[in-house]
Amino acid sequence: APALQALVEIDLQGDQLHIRHSPLCAEEGHSGCSFYSGLLEGLLAPLIAPAGLSIFPVCCRSFGADDCVLAVSE
């Protein structure tokens, strides 16, 4: 989370990461959530067995949500 907080405002709620005011997801229908997913996978994979790590978007600002939300599971 600290590495991601250098880029955007985040809030960790259980196994969901809420990204507030994502500059990559501002245009309607153009999601940047895959960037954040890839960044998190790159940061977490050395700490967790990569096959056991799953990060996927739950909702995105570019499709009308208030925040981008990524689910993270091991």
N, C-alpha and C positions, 0 to 999 in steps of 0.2 A: 504493500500500500504506500509506503513512503516514496518509492520511486515514481509511482503513478501520480501521487499528489504533487510532484514537481511540475506535472503537465496540466492536470485538471483537478477540479474539486470533486472528491469522492466521499462516499459514505458506505461503510461495510455494515450490512444488516444480515447477520447469520451467514448463509452461504451465497448471498447476493451482494454484488458490488454495484452501487448506484453511482453513475457518473453524471454530475450536474453540469449543465450548460456546455456540453461537448461541442467544441468548435468544428469537429469533423462530421458532425451529424446535424448541421444546421439547414441544409437544403432539403426540401421535400423529396422523399424517396431515395436519397443518397446516404446510406448508412456508412459510418466509419467505425462501427463496433468491431469489425474484423481486425482492425489495427490494434485496438485495445486487447482483444482476445489473444492475438499473436504476441503482443508485448508481455502480457501476463504469463502465457505459456513459456516464453523464452526465459522469463525471470524465475518461474516456479519449477520448470522441468528438471533442473539440476538438483533440486531439493526433494522432489517427489518423483517416483517412477513415472516417466512420460506416458506409459500405457495406461496408468491409473488416473491421469489428470484429464478432466473434461471442463471446458469453458465454452459456454454458448450464450448468445443473446436471448433475453427474455422479452425486452421491448426497447424501442429506440426513439429518440427525439425526432428523427427524420420522418417517422410514420405517425407523429402526433402525440407521443408519450411525453410526460413532463421531464423525465430523466431517461438516460440509457441505463439499462440494467443487464448485468451479466451474471449468470449463475456459474459458480465455481464448485466442482466436486472432485473428490479423490477416488 
